[in-house]
Amino acid sequence: MEKEKILEIFKSTGALQHGHFRLTSGLHSSEYFQCAKVLQYPQYNELLCGEIARHFFDWKVDVVVAPAIGGIMVGQEVARQMRVRGIFAEREDKTMSLRRGFEVKKGERVLVCEDVVTTGGSVQEVVDLVKAVGGVVVGVGSIVDRSRSPVNFGSQLFALLKMEVPVYEPDSCPLCKEGMPIVKPGSRKVADTPEAGGKR
């Protein structure tokens, strides 16, 4: 899909948001990709995830694994279109783990799927988890890659949309200096840090 078409879908669904956001990584940004607002529409979920499924279709994938919560809808739809198992990893005592009877068997070929890659922290945790139980990570699929520098997961990262979005360290964020209220839009909690005007 062309970048312009993907951006059009994000804008029409309100998924590309502008403001002052605190990301899961702790970094601040003036833009946020809320993929859930796109994926709530089955036609867009099927369309976007279909691009990932087609890219990896001949890679002999046995199971798709996604980090909760953001990657679940992506992983499940990619798995559906590839006709393979789709499971997710979630945090237990701050550690990514497989629960609910999910498992990756030794030697199984795994595709890790995520909605948005910023620092790649959650994806890397899933990659490490899969390798620890004997799985083979063949690739990583994401709808958006907004990382500032290339992220190396040890296998190919395929993203539909590569966006260079400005991000800032909290102590040097110009939006904080302007006193703009901050929002934490994601699903994962991050530790409180001093925000605009020295407030929390």
Secondary structure as UniProt FT lines:
FT   HELIX           3..12
FT   TURN            13..14
FT   STRAND          16..22
FT   TURN            24..25
FT   STRAND          28..33
FT   HELIX           36..39
FT   HELIX           42..56
FT   TURN            57..58
FT   STRAND          63..67
FT   TURN            68..71
FT   HELIX           72..82
FT   STRAND          85..92
FT   TURN            93..94
FT   STRAND          95..97
FT   TURN            100..101
FT   TURN            106..107
FT   STRAND          109..117
FT   HELIX           121..132
FT   TURN            133..134
FT   STRAND          136..145
FT   STRAND          156..162
FT   STRAND          167..168
FT   HELIX           170..172
FT   HELIX           174..177
FT   TURN            178..179
FT   HELIX           196..198
//
